[in-house]
């Protein structure tokens, strides 16, 4: 089931610096809406739809702090399909990829865009990893991939509070408990700190964090 975007049009407009930025945003949304009404054959292989050019330029015209919201709403207004989302993700900057990931729950029913989540989880870009473990991943990642996403967050320092549905999916998961315990043992053996979030998610699995033996 598709979800409402995290941002509303009013949220984004309130954060824009001036009337010039608001006019640019309004025009961009109108172009995206027109594209949604006329999907006929998709973009030319040689030119991008105007709204896609706006998608790329959002940070420059609306400010970096507003770009995620602007881009997400453009994707939703254009009713971007999986093919379009995949193209924008593959061609985009890290910020553009993050917006694609954030828009997935509002645009894609089913696991058809899991490949984008998988790709983001292969990076060490913490903002991409955090965007990848949102509501779409909570619903559609297979258990094995989801467990590895938890380890990726621990390894890269992404707070587990960022992971949507962690309480529900981790509860009673014995295989996740085994993986977390092994991960903690490897870190300890290498003289490295165990991430502070690990004991909390391990407790959700029903497994107590192993205590160090007294010498």
N, C-alpha and C positions, 0 to 999 in steps of 0.2 A: 504494500500500500504506500503510495507516494505521500510525502510529508510537506507541510508548509515550510517555505524557506526560513532560515534563521533571521533574515533581515526583511523588513518591509520597505516599501518605497519611502514612506514617511521617515523611517529610521535613517535611511541614507541621505535624504534631502536635508534633514536636520543637521547632519555633520558636514555638509558641503560649505566651502568657504564663502561663496558669493553667488550672485545671480548668474554669472557666466558659467560657473560649474553646474548650477542647477539646470540651466537651459541646455547645456551639453548632455546632461544625464537624461533630461526629458526627451531630447531628440534621439538619443541612443535607444531608449526603451521603445519609442515609436517605431524606429527602424526594425528592432527585433520583433515587435508585434506584427509588422507588415510581412516579415519573413515567415512568421508562423502561419500566416493566412495564405501564403503562396509558396508552399514547399516544392512545387512542381518537379524540378530535376536536380535540386541541390546546387551548390556553388560550382562555378567553372573551375576546371583544374588549373587555370591560369590567373584567376582573380578571386578574391574573397568577397563574400557578402559584406555590405557596409557595416552591419552590426558586428560582424566578426572583427573588423578593423577597430571598431569602437571598443570591443572586448580587450584587444591588445593594448589600446591607448588609455584605458581607464585610470591608471595610476597617474599618468601625466596630466590629465584634465581634472580629475576629482581628488587627487591626493592619495598617497600610499595608504593612509589609514582608512580610507573609504573604498579602496579598490576591490577588496574581497566582496563587499556587499554589492557594489555596482556590477561586478562581473557575474556574481551568482544570479542577480535579478535579470540580467541580460540573457543568460542561459535559459532561465525559467520562462521569460517572456517570449523567447524565440522557440520554445518547446524543442530544444536541441535533442536530437536522437542520439543513440549510442555511437553511430558512425561519426557524427559531428563532434561529440564529446571526445571521442578517441583522437580525432584529427587535431582538435584544439589542444588537447593534452600533449600529444607527441610533438607538436610544433611550438608549444608555448614555453615561456620562461617558468621558473619555479613558482612565481606568484600566480601565473595563469593556470598552471597545473593544480595549484592548491584550490583555486576557485572551482575548477571542474570537479574535484573531489568533494568539495563542500556542497555542490549542487546535485550530486548523485541521488540523495534520498528524495529530492523533489521531482526528479525527472525519470528515473528508471525503476520499473517494477521488475523484480526477478534478478538473477545473478549475472545478467548479460554484460555488466561493466566491471565485474570483479577483477578482470585483467588490469584495470587502471589502479585499483587498490594494491594488487600484487606488485605492480611496478613501483609504486610509491614506497612500499615497504622494503624494497631492495635498496633504497637510497639511504644515505646517512643525514639527509636534510631533516632536521627535527620538526620543522613546520609542516613539511609534506607528510611525515610519518603521523603527526598529530591529526592532520586533516584526513588521513587514510583510515583512522580507527574510529570514525564517527558512526552515525546511525546506519549508514549503508553497510558498512563492514559488520556491525553488530547483527544485522539481519541475514546477510548473505555469505559471509566468509565461512567456509567449511571448518569444522573443529580443528583439524591439524594446522591449517593456515592461521586460524585465529590464535591458537596457542603460540605459534611462532611470532605473531604480531605482538603479543604480550612480552615475549623475550626481547623483541626488537626495541620496544619502548624502554624496557629496563636497561638494555645495553646502551641506548643513545641518550638516556636521561629524560625521555618524555614522561611527564607525570601520568600515572595510571588513572587519575581522575579524568584525564582527557579521553579515556577509552569508554565509549558509550556501551552500556550494558555489561560492564565488567562484573558487577555483583551477581547478575543473573547467570552469565555464561560460565563464570569460574566456580560457582557453587557446586561442590561435590565432584569436581573434575579431577579424578585420580591421576590421569596422564599429565595434566598440567602441573599437578603437585610434584610428580616425579621430575619433570623438566625443570621446574623452579628449584627443587632441592639440588639437582645436579649442577645447575647454573651457579647456585650459591657456593657449592663445594668447590667448583672450579675457580671462582673468584677468590675464595679464602685461601686455597692452595697456592694461588699466584700472588698472595699478599695484597690483594686489591679489596677495596671496600665492597660490601654487598649493598646494592641499592636499597634505600630506606623503604621504598614501596613494596619490596618483595615479600616481607613478612605479612603485610596486610592482605595481599592477594592470595598468599599461601594459606592464610587462615580461612579465607572464603572457600577454599577447596576442602576444608575439614582436616587439614594437616598442620600440626604445630611446627613452628620453625625449630630445626634441630639446635640444641644447645651444645656449645663447645665443651669437650671433655676437660675436666680439671687434670692438671699434670701432677 
